[in-house]
Amino acid sequence: MTDAILITSQDILHQLKLSCKLPEIIEQITADHIVKAVALENGIKVETEELQQAADKIRLANNLDSAAETWQWLEKNYLSLDDFEKITYSSLIFGKLAAHLFENKVEEYFFAHQLDYAGVIMYEVILEDEDLALELYYAIKEGEISFYEVAHQYIENIELRRACGYRGLVRRRDLLPEISAAIFTVQPPQLLKPIFTSRGIHLILVEEIIQPELNAQLRQQIVAYLFAEWLKQQTQQVTYQLQLESVGSAI
């Protein structure tokens, strides 16, 4: 087919409806309205220098090392320079409002949920056969085979197999309850007895327990989490009127 295809804004909106992504877009638009309104109420402003710094970060995140690459990226995403400035402004105002609302609540939240931020350095192999899991567990305990050899033989995912099942630092809140309960009662290094979950039978080697520390990175994570929860509640409370012109039936 050599003829050019004409794609209109109606086509794009209709495709959004068919892909069931319109509710997600509406939620993002609602959140944007809420954030800007609350920021205005609280006298939060964005300075020109801040906009420039934020724009530089966005370019860096998208590997846009030159003006030419930036223009190509804008064209590829059907964005104007004005659109790019709006993206930059939105990212800044979201961050500034989050800090304004929740930076002074980080310590309180952290100490109330401190256990959730404990972490573990662990290796994991997930099996389907119970007898095999038990056999391998006892073989490792007896020194007949190493955990890393088991991981190399029984993990299907190539990257995980190459890493011998290394999961890195996993926060307690991100673990399944039955796994968390087993991990945080042992003194590492420790091989856990096979754990049964809906995902399969887990062989886990606990290398180290990491106690939570309220550093700068964790502060940012907590602020982002509290802000996201607040914004979710705000969007659920808002009523809106959806007006779609010339796109078929109303939603």
VENFENGI-V104161 format. One record per backbone hydrogen bond with DSSP energy under -1.0 kcal/mol. CO is the residue of the C=O (numbers start at 0). NH is the residue of the N-H. If there is no record, write none. Layout:
co=CO nh=NH
co=CO nh=NH
This chain:
co=7 nh=11
co=8 nh=12
co=9 nh=13
co=10 nh=14
co=11 nh=15
co=12 nh=16
co=13 nh=17
co=14 nh=18
co=15 nh=20
co=16 nh=19
co=20 nh=24
co=21 nh=25
co=22 nh=26
co=23 nh=27
co=24 nh=28
co=25 nh=29
co=26 nh=30
co=27 nh=31
co=28 nh=32
co=29 nh=33
co=30 nh=34
co=31 nh=35
co=32 nh=36
co=33 nh=37
co=34 nh=38
co=35 nh=39
co=36 nh=40
co=37 nh=41
co=38 nh=43
co=39 nh=42
co=46 nh=50
co=47 nh=51
co=48 nh=52
co=49 nh=53
co=50 nh=54
co=51 nh=55
co=52 nh=56
co=53 nh=57
co=54 nh=58
co=55 nh=59
co=56 nh=60
co=57 nh=61
co=58 nh=63
co=59 nh=62
co=62 nh=64
co=65 nh=69
co=66 nh=70
co=67 nh=71
co=68 nh=72
co=69 nh=73
co=70 nh=74
co=71 nh=75
co=72 nh=76
co=73 nh=78
co=74 nh=77
co=79 nh=83
co=80 nh=84
co=81 nh=85
co=82 nh=86
co=83 nh=87
co=84 nh=88
co=85 nh=89
co=86 nh=90
co=87 nh=91
co=88 nh=92
co=89 nh=93
co=90 nh=94
co=91 nh=95
co=92 nh=96
co=93 nh=97
co=94 nh=98
co=95 nh=99
co=96 nh=100
co=97 nh=101
co=98 nh=102
co=101 nh=104
co=104 nh=108
co=105 nh=109
co=106 nh=110
co=107 nh=111
co=108 nh=112
co=112 nh=115
co=113 nh=116
co=114 nh=117
co=115 nh=172
co=117 nh=171
co=118 nh=209
co=119 nh=169
co=120 nh=206
co=120 nh=207
co=121 nh=166
co=122 nh=204
co=124 nh=202
co=126 nh=200
co=128 nh=132
co=129 nh=133
co=130 nh=134
co=131 nh=135
co=132 nh=136
co=133 nh=137
co=134 nh=138
co=135 nh=139
co=136 nh=140
co=137 nh=141
co=138 nh=143
co=138 nh=144
co=139 nh=142
co=145 nh=149
co=146 nh=150
co=147 nh=151
co=148 nh=152
co=149 nh=153
co=150 nh=154
co=156 nh=160
co=157 nh=161
co=158 nh=162
co=159 nh=164
co=160 nh=163
co=162 nh=165
co=164 nh=123
co=167 nh=121
co=169 nh=119
co=170 nh=173
co=171 nh=174
co=175 nh=179
co=176 nh=180
co=178 nh=182
co=179 nh=183
co=182 nh=185
co=189 nh=205
co=194 nh=201
co=196 nh=199
co=199 nh=196
co=200 nh=126
co=201 nh=194
co=202 nh=124
co=203 nh=191
co=204 nh=122
co=205 nh=189
co=207 nh=120
co=209 nh=118
co=212 nh=214
co=214 nh=218
co=215 nh=219
co=216 nh=220
co=217 nh=221
co=218 nh=222
co=219 nh=223
co=220 nh=224
co=221 nh=225
co=222 nh=226
co=223 nh=227
co=224 nh=228
co=225 nh=229
co=226 nh=230
co=227 nh=231
co=228 nh=232
co=229 nh=233
co=230 nh=234
co=231 nh=235
co=232 nh=236
